[in-house]
């Protein structure tokens, strides 16, 4: 599964399409990339018999359910 994660990350490398680009994708796309890696790792776990077989839609739903969303309260300064 580590190999599958590395393969997916390698496929998403900007340098794969343009040697002048960075090896790793921009940090701004890390959430999308993490979801793609998680999906591929889940499929690999199923293929290896380490997880029960579920539909791709169910895998996607389970991943989305676990993805952390930064929801912060509005900042308000304390007035003295």
ChimeraX attribute file (.defattr): number of C-alpha atoms within 10 A of each C-alpha:
attribute: neighborCount
match mode: 1-to-1
recipient: residues
	/A:1	15
	/A:2	9
	/A:3	10
	/A:4	17
	/A:5	19
	/A:6	13
	/A:7	14
	/A:8	18
	/A:9	17
	/A:10	15
	/A:11	12
	/A:12	17
	/A:13	18
	/A:14	16
	/A:15	15
	/A:16	14
	/A:17	10
	/A:18	10
	/A:19	10
	/A:20	9
	/A:21	12
	/A:22	12
	/A:23	15
	/A:24	14
	/A:25	16
	/A:26	11
	/A:27	8
	/A:28	8
	/A:29	9
	/A:30	12
	/A:31	13
	/A:32	10
	/A:33	17
	/A:34	16
	/A:35	16
	/A:36	18
	/A:37	21
	/A:38	19
	/A:39	19
	/A:40	18
	/A:41	19
	/A:42	24
	/A:43	22
	/A:44	18
	/A:45	16
	/A:46	14
	/A:47	12
	/A:48	11
	/A:49	10
	/A:50	11
	/A:51	12
	/A:52	11
	/A:53	14
	/A:54	11
	/A:55	9
	/A:56	12
	/A:57	9
	/A:58	11
	/A:59	17
	/A:60	15
	/A:61	11
	/A:62	12
	/A:63	16
	/A:64	12
	/A:65	10
	/A:66	9
	/A:67	11
	/A:68	8
	/A:69	9
	/A:70	6
	/A:71	6
	/A:72	6
	/A:73	6
	/A:74	6
	/A:75	6
	/A:76	6
	/A:77	6
	/A:78	5
	/A:79	4
	/A:80	3
